[in-house]
């Protein structure tokens, strides 16, 4: 049970670290693939905006509105980056919530087992004369 809890925490932390480094490395990858600078700029801004929309506390909304209206490559990159990073951020947040819920569930199960055991032990000797057992202390 503890092993499964640790696995969920490792997954949540790993996905968080991957998401924190996602936009910068994605922009570098797009540049290396030969994407136009306008597309890469738009993707980067859209990615930060998508992460913010997906629940990130570390990103902010970015959009060059003037450029978005006149530069097709920028607006296309922004839209692609927004959708991709919003989806990834939402998935990461969902994984974190699932990990926390599983941890709460595991802790509640341990608590319930301890309570059941205590209740069982208390009732086990119910009705049995234990007065002579004090000498065994």
C-alpha positions as CSV (number, residue, x, y, z in Angstrom):
1,X,0.0,0.0,0.0
2,X,2.8,2.4,0.9
3,X,4.6,1.5,-2.3
4,X,1.6,2.6,-4.4
5,X,1.3,5.9,-2.5
6,X,5.0,6.5,-3.2
7,X,4.5,5.7,-6.9
8,X,1.6,8.2,-7.1
9,X,3.7,10.9,-5.4
10,X,6.7,10.3,-7.7
11,X,4.4,10.5,-10.8
12,X,2.9,13.8,-9.6
13,X,6.3,15.3,-8.8
14,X,7.8,14.1,-12.1
15,X,5.0,15.5,-14.1
16,X,5.2,18.8,-12.3
17,X,8.9,19.1,-13.0
18,X,8.4,18.2,-16.7
19,X,5.6,20.8,-16.9
20,X,7.8,23.5,-15.4
21,X,10.5,23.0,-18.1
22,X,8.1,22.3,-20.9
23,X,7.6,25.7,-22.7
24,X,11.3,26.7,-22.8
25,X,12.5,23.3,-24.2
26,X,9.5,23.1,-26.5
27,X,10.4,26.6,-28.0
28,X,14.0,25.4,-28.4
29,X,12.8,22.2,-30.1
30,X,10.6,24.2,-32.5
31,X,13.5,26.5,-33.4
32,X,15.7,23.4,-34.0
33,X,13.0,22.0,-36.3
34,X,13.2,25.1,-38.4
35,X,9.9,26.7,-37.4
36,X,9.6,30.4,-38.1
37,X,10.4,32.7,-35.2
38,X,6.9,34.2,-35.3
39,X,5.4,30.7,-34.8
40,X,7.8,29.9,-32.0
41,X,7.1,33.3,-30.3
42,X,3.4,32.7,-30.5
43,X,3.7,29.1,-29.3
44,X,5.7,30.2,-26.3
45,X,3.2,32.9,-25.4
46,X,0.3,30.6,-26.0
47,X,2.0,27.9,-23.9
48,X,2.3,30.2,-20.9
49,X,-1.3,31.3,-21.3
50,X,-2.5,27.7,-21.6
51,X,-0.7,26.7,-18.5
52,X,-2.3,29.6,-16.6
53,X,-5.7,28.6,-18.0
54,X,-5.0,25.0,-16.9
55,X,-4.4,26.1,-13.3
56,X,-0.7,26.9,-13.1
57,X,0.3,29.3,-10.4
58,X,3.7,29.9,-11.9
59,X,2.7,31.1,-15.4
60,X,0.9,34.2,-16.6
61,X,-1.3,35.1,-19.6
62,X,0.8,36.3,-22.5
63,X,-0.6,37.5,-25.9
64,X,0.6,40.1,-28.2
65,X,-2.9,41.2,-29.3
66,X,-1.7,43.4,-32.2
67,X,0.6,40.7,-33.5
68,X,-2.1,38.0,-33.0
69,X,-4.4,40.0,-35.3
70,X,-2.0,40.5,-38.2
71,X,0.6,37.7,-38.1
72,X,-0.9,34.3,-39.1
73,X,2.3,32.5,-37.9
74,X,2.2,34.1,-34.5
75,X,-1.6,33.5,-34.0
76,X,-1.3,29.9,-35.3
77,X,1.7,29.2,-32.9
78,X,-0.2,30.9,-30.0
79,X,-3.3,28.7,-30.6
80,X,-1.3,25.5,-30.9
81,X,0.8,26.3,-27.7
82,X,-2.3,27.3,-25.8
83,X,-4.2,24.1,-26.5
84,X,-1.2,21.8,-26.0
85,X,0.0,23.4,-22.7
86,X,-3.5,23.8,-21.3
87,X,-4.2,20.1,-21.9
88,X,-0.8,19.1,-20.3
89,X,-1.4,21.4,-17.3
90,X,-4.9,20.0,-16.7
91,X,-3.5,16.5,-16.9
92,X,-0.8,17.3,-14.4
93,X,-3.2,18.9,-12.0
94,X,-5.6,15.9,-12.3
95,X,-2.7,13.6,-11.6
96,X,-1.7,15.6,-8.5
97,X,-5.4,15.6,-7.3
98,X,-5.6,11.8,-7.8
99,X,-2.3,11.3,-5.9
100,X,-3.6,13.4,-3.0
101,X,-6.9,11.6,-3.0
102,X,-5.2,8.2,-3.0
103,X,-3.0,9.3,-0.2
104,X,-6.0,10.4,1.9
105,X,-7.8,7.1,1.0
106,X,-4.7,5.1,2.2
107,X,-4.4,7.1,5.4
108,X,-8.2,6.6,6.1
109,X,-7.8,2.9,5.5
110,X,-4.9,2.7,7.9
111,X,-6.9,4.7,10.5
112,X,-10.0,2.4,10.0
113,X,-7.8,-0.7,10.4
114,X,-6.3,0.6,13.6
115,X,-9.7,1.5,15.0
116,X,-11.1,-1.9,14.1
117,X,-8.2,-3.6,15.7
118,X,-8.6,-1.5,18.9
119,X,-12.3,-2.2,19.0
120,X,-11.7,-6.0,18.4
121,X,-9.1,-6.2,21.1
122,X,-11.3,-4.3,23.5
123,X,-14.2,-6.6,22.9
124,X,-12.1,-9.8,22.8
125,X,-11.8,-9.9,26.6
126,X,-15.3,-8.6,27.3
127,X,-16.9,-10.9,29.9
128,X,-13.7,-12.6,30.8
129,X,-12.3,-12.3,34.3
130,X,-8.9,-10.8,34.0
131,X,-8.3,-10.0,37.7
132,X,-5.4,-12.5,38.0
133,X,-3.5,-11.0,35.0
134,X,-2.2,-8.0,37.0
135,X,0.6,-10.1,38.4
136,X,2.1,-10.6,34.9
137,X,3.1,-6.9,34.5
